[in-house]
């Protein structure tokens, strides 16, 4: 399976909360890095983190591009935080080796954050 298909399947399984089906997609030497926190996980640790993450609701792929060995997806993730539905965006970058995901780098952010004071969007600058 190429990187684009692997990442698409990974996202499908996460949305379906099919945690037991994630591990076969991951290479034995799999490494995941969360850029925003500096955390790193092996395959079993990353699957466990996802399966045990409190409040997860859905993951929707909004953009997916790739090649045979590399792919990236931009996804909208919802989950419950203190009983309220929260929205997040994640960019997931994968490298494939031997038909499985060998590397995953994720960058997470909350949706709706305000730009730093003193900055203007391109629409405002118009």
C-alpha positions in Angstrom: 0.0 0.0 0.0 1.4 3.5 -0.8 1.6 6.3 1.7 -1.5 8.1 0.5 -3.7 5.0 0.8 -2.1 4.1 4.2 -2.8 7.6 5.6 -6.4 7.5 4.3 -7.0 4.1 5.9 -5.4 5.2 9.1 -7.8 8.2 9.3 -10.8 6.0 8.4 -9.9 3.6 11.3 -9.4 6.4 13.8 -12.8 8.0 12.9 -14.4 4.5 13.3 -12.6 4.1 16.6 -11.3 0.7 15.3 -8.3 0.8 17.5 -7.4 -2.9 17.1 -7.0 -2.3 13.4 -4.4 0.5 13.6 -1.4 -1.6 14.6 -1.2 -3.6 11.4 -0.7 -0.4 9.4 2.3 0.6 11.4 5.9 -0.6 10.7 7.7 -2.4 13.6 10.1 0.6 13.8 7.3 3.1 13.7 7.9 6.5 15.4 5.4 9.3 15.9 6.4 12.8 16.9 4.0 15.5 18.1 5.6 18.8 17.0 3.5 20.9 19.3 4.4 19.0 22.5 7.7 17.3 21.6 6.3 13.9 22.6 7.4 10.8 20.8 5.7 7.4 20.6 6.4 3.9 19.3 3.6 2.0 17.6 2.1 0.4 20.6 2.2 3.6 22.6 0.6 5.7 19.8 -2.2 3.2 19.4 -2.8 3.1 23.1 -2.8 6.9 23.3 -5.5 7.1 20.6 -7.6 4.3 22.1 -7.5 5.8 25.6 -7.9 9.5 24.6 -10.8 10.9 26.6 -13.7 12.5 24.7 -12.8 11.6 21.1 -15.7 12.1 18.7 -14.8 12.2 15.0 -12.1 12.8 12.5 -12.8 14.1 9.0 -10.2 14.3 6.3 -10.3 17.7 4.7 -7.3 17.4 2.4 -5.0 14.5 1.5 -2.1 14.6 -0.9 0.9 12.3 -1.3 3.2 10.1 -3.3 4.3 6.5 -3.1 6.4 7.1 0.1 5.1 10.3 1.6 1.6 11.7 2.3 0.0 14.5 4.3 -3.6 14.9 5.5 -5.3 17.9 7.1 -8.1 16.8 9.3 -10.9 18.3 11.4 -11.2 16.5 14.8 -14.0 16.9 17.3 -14.0 15.8 20.9 -15.6 16.6 24.2 -13.7 18.7 26.6 -15.5 19.3 30.0 -18.7 18.2 28.4 -18.6 20.6 25.5 -17.8 19.8 21.9 -14.4 21.1 20.9 -12.9 21.5 17.4 -9.3 20.9 16.4 -7.2 20.7 13.2 -4.4 18.3 12.8 -1.8 18.0 10.0 -0.4 14.5 9.8 2.7 13.7 7.7 3.6 10.0 7.1 6.4 8.1 5.5 5.8 4.6 4.2 8.2 1.8 4.1 7.5 -1.8 3.0 3.8 -1.1 2.8 3.3 0.2 6.3 3.7 3.6 8.0 7.2 4.0 9.4 7.1 7.7 10.5 4.2 10.0 11.5 4.6 13.6 12.5 1.5 15.4 13.8 0.8 19.1 14.4 -2.4 19.9 16.4 -4.1 23.2 17.0 -7.4 24.4 18.4 -9.9 25.9 16.0 -11.0 29.5 16.4 -7.9 31.0 18.0 -7.5 34.7 17.6 -4.5 36.1 15.7 -2.0 37.9 17.9 -2.9 41.5 18.6 -1.6 43.9 16.0 -1.8 41.5 13.1 -4.4 41.8 10.3 -5.9 39.1 8.1 -5.6 39.5 4.3 -9.3 40.3 4.2 -8.9 43.2 6.7 -5.9 44.5 4.9 -7.9 44.7 1.6 
